[in-house]
Every structure is written in C-alpha cells, then in structure tokens.
C-alpha cells in the first residue's frame, strides 16, 4: 500500500468510493452522487491524497478551510473515506499522517472532522489518532427520511495551541 498525491486520473476510482457512501450510508449526508468530472475538479482544487494497493485506489483524504473568510485561514476540515474492503488495514492512518503533516507545514493550527452520529467506526478512528470530541450537533443532517446528528472532533496541529 502506498499513499501518494491524487491526480485527475484517479477521479473515477475516488468517485466509486465516495458514491458508495452517498448511495448506501449516512456516513455522508450528501444526497447526490458525484460525477468523475466533479471529483476531478475537487482533486485539482485542494490538497488530495489517495491510498493505493494493487493498482487500485482504496481510500482518499483531502482538506480545505473550515469556513470561508480570513479569520478561519488556519482552521481546516478534512474528509477521509476508505473502500469498504480496505478498512482496518492501516491505509487510513497513513492517509491521515500525510494529510496532517501537509496541513501543519502549510500553517494550519487545527484540523476538524465532522462525523455522522451513525458512524461509530469513524468516531473510534478519529479518537484513536488523537482527535478529541468537541461537540455533538443534534439533528443537523437529514437523509433517508430521518434526522442525523453530527459529531465535531478536533486535533491541534500547531505547537502550544
């Protein structure tokens, strides 16, 4: 397994992973699937990495500014998703280590995760790699005909934060 910077050519495989979660789960609150072109635009617009094994993308991670405006310029929110058959094998940790190093080197002070209340694996993963639970936003998402909670987790990246 290797972690590398994503290229536009990875868009189709990344879309397969993302669209699986959109279609079948509440891990993502997004209601509409992404085209390869839409994913390609994301890859070109922000820091983006993939984990690859046997010439197949098995996961991806990316980040961007938490909210708009200069006051949030050092606060980042990330996304990480793994192919269902790739969970628990270390690729997620490797992706996050790469992402965190990049964000820290770019001057980020903190990294945030928004994890569905129906995603205990995601909560456990983030806590295991040093994120702390900060808040639960009750019933802020809606998908599959029901309200969903969102747990916010934070990891300080800057020294003396």
C-alpha positions as CSV (number, residue, x, y, z in Angstrom):
1,X,0.0,0.0,0.0
2,X,1.3,3.5,-0.9
3,X,0.0,7.0,-0.2
4,X,0.5,9.5,-3.0
5,X,-0.8,12.8,-4.2
6,X,-4.0,12.2,-6.2
7,X,-4.1,13.1,-9.9
8,X,-7.1,13.8,-12.1
9,X,-6.8,10.3,-13.4
10,X,-7.8,9.0,-10.0
11,X,-11.2,10.7,-10.2
12,X,-13.2,7.6,-11.4
13,X,-11.9,5.4,-8.6
14,X,-12.4,8.1,-5.9
15,X,-15.9,8.6,-7.2
16,X,-16.6,4.9,-6.8
17,X,-15.7,5.1,-3.1
18,X,-17.5,8.4,-2.4
19,X,-20.6,7.4,-4.3
20,X,-20.9,4.1,-2.3
21,X,-21.2,6.1,0.9
22,X,-23.6,8.6,-0.6
23,X,-25.9,5.8,-2.0
24,X,-25.9,3.3,0.8
25,X,-25.0,5.0,4.1
26,X,-25.4,8.0,6.4
27,X,-21.6,8.4,6.7
28,X,-22.1,11.2,4.2
29,X,-25.1,13.5,4.4
30,X,-24.7,14.3,0.7
31,X,-27.8,13.2,-1.3
32,X,-26.4,13.3,-4.8
33,X,-23.7,11.2,-6.3
34,X,-20.6,12.8,-7.8
35,X,-19.6,12.5,-11.5
36,X,-16.0,11.8,-12.4
37,X,-15.7,15.3,-13.6
38,X,-16.9,16.7,-10.3
39,X,-14.3,14.6,-8.4
40,X,-11.6,15.7,-10.8
41,X,-12.4,19.3,-10.0
42,X,-12.1,18.6,-6.3
43,X,-8.7,16.9,-6.8
44,X,-7.5,19.9,-8.8
45,X,-8.8,22.4,-6.3
46,X,-7.3,21.3,-2.9
47,X,-4.7,19.1,-1.3
48,X,-5.8,15.5,-2.0
49,X,-4.2,12.1,-1.5
50,X,-5.1,8.5,-2.3
51,X,-4.0,5.2,-0.8
52,X,-3.4,2.7,-3.5
53,X,-2.9,-1.1,-3.3
54,X,-2.6,-3.5,-6.3
55,X,-3.1,-0.6,-8.7
56,X,-6.4,0.3,-7.1
57,X,-7.4,3.3,-5.1
58,X,-8.6,2.0,-1.7
59,X,-9.1,5.3,0.1
60,X,-8.7,9.1,-0.1
61,X,-8.2,12.1,2.1
62,X,-8.4,15.8,1.5
63,X,-8.8,19.0,3.4
64,X,-9.8,22.6,3.0
65,X,-10.6,25.7,5.0
66,X,-13.2,25.0,7.7
67,X,-15.3,28.1,6.9
68,X,-14.9,31.0,4.5
69,X,-13.1,34.1,5.4
70,X,-9.6,35.1,6.6
71,X,-10.4,34.5,10.2
72,X,-10.6,30.8,9.5
73,X,-7.5,30.6,7.4
74,X,-5.6,28.3,9.9
75,X,-8.6,26.1,10.7
76,X,-9.1,23.1,8.3
77,X,-11.7,20.4,7.9
78,X,-10.9,17.1,6.3
79,X,-12.6,14.2,4.6
80,X,-11.3,10.6,4.6
81,X,-13.1,7.7,3.1
82,X,-11.9,4.1,2.6
83,X,-13.2,1.4,0.3
84,X,-15.3,-0.9,2.5
85,X,-12.9,-3.8,2.0
86,X,-9.9,-1.6,2.9
87,X,-10.9,-0.6,6.4
88,X,-8.8,-1.6,9.4
89,X,-5.6,-2.3,7.4
90,X,-3.6,0.9,8.2
91,X,-4.2,2.8,5.0
92,X,-6.5,5.3,6.8
93,X,-3.8,6.1,9.3
94,X,-1.2,6.5,6.6
95,X,-3.5,8.9,4.7
96,X,-4.2,11.0,7.8
97,X,-0.5,11.1,8.7
98,X,0.3,12.5,5.3
99,X,-2.7,15.0,5.4
100,X,-1.8,16.2,8.9
101,X,1.9,16.7,8.0
102,X,0.9,18.7,4.9
103,X,-1.7,20.8,6.9
104,X,0.8,21.5,9.7
105,X,3.6,22.5,7.2
106,X,1.0,24.8,5.5
107,X,0.4,26.6,8.8
108,X,-2.8,25.1,9.9
109,X,-3.4,25.3,13.7
110,X,-6.2,22.8,13.9
111,X,-7.9,20.1,11.9
112,X,-11.6,19.3,12.3
113,X,-13.7,16.3,11.5
114,X,-17.5,16.2,11.2
115,X,-18.6,12.6,11.7
116,X,-22.1,11.3,11.4
117,X,-23.6,10.1,14.7
118,X,-24.4,6.9,12.8
119,X,-20.7,6.2,12.1
120,X,-19.2,4.7,15.3
121,X,-16.2,3.4,13.3
122,X,-15.4,6.9,12.1
123,X,-15.6,8.3,15.7
124,X,-13.4,5.5,17.0
125,X,-10.9,6.0,14.2
126,X,-10.6,9.7,14.8
127,X,-10.2,9.3,18.6
128,X,-7.6,6.6,18.1
129,X,-5.4,9.0,16.0
130,X,-5.6,11.9,18.6
131,X,-8.8,13.8,17.8
132,X,-10.9,14.9,20.7
133,X,-14.7,15.2,20.6
134,X,-15.8,18.8,21.0
135,X,-19.5,18.9,20.3
136,X,-22.5,16.9,19.1
137,X,-24.8,18.9,16.8
138,X,-28.1,17.2,17.2
139,X,-30.4,16.7,14.1
140,X,-28.4,18.9,11.7
141,X,-28.4,16.4,8.8
142,X,-31.3,14.8,7.0
143,X,-31.0,11.7,4.9
144,X,-33.1,8.6,4.1
145,X,-36.1,10.3,5.8
146,X,-34.5,10.8,9.2
147,X,-32.6,13.5,11.1
148,X,-28.9,12.8,11.8
149,X,-26.5,14.1,14.5
150,X,-23.0,15.3,13.6
151,X,-20.1,15.0,16.0
152,X,-17.3,17.5,15.7
153,X,-13.8,16.4,16.6
154,X,-10.6,18.5,16.7
155,X,-6.9,17.8,16.6
156,X,-4.5,20.6,17.4
157,X,-1.6,20.8,14.9
158,X,0.2,24.0,15.9
159,X,2.5,23.8,18.9
160,X,1.3,25.4,22.1
161,X,-2.3,25.5,20.8
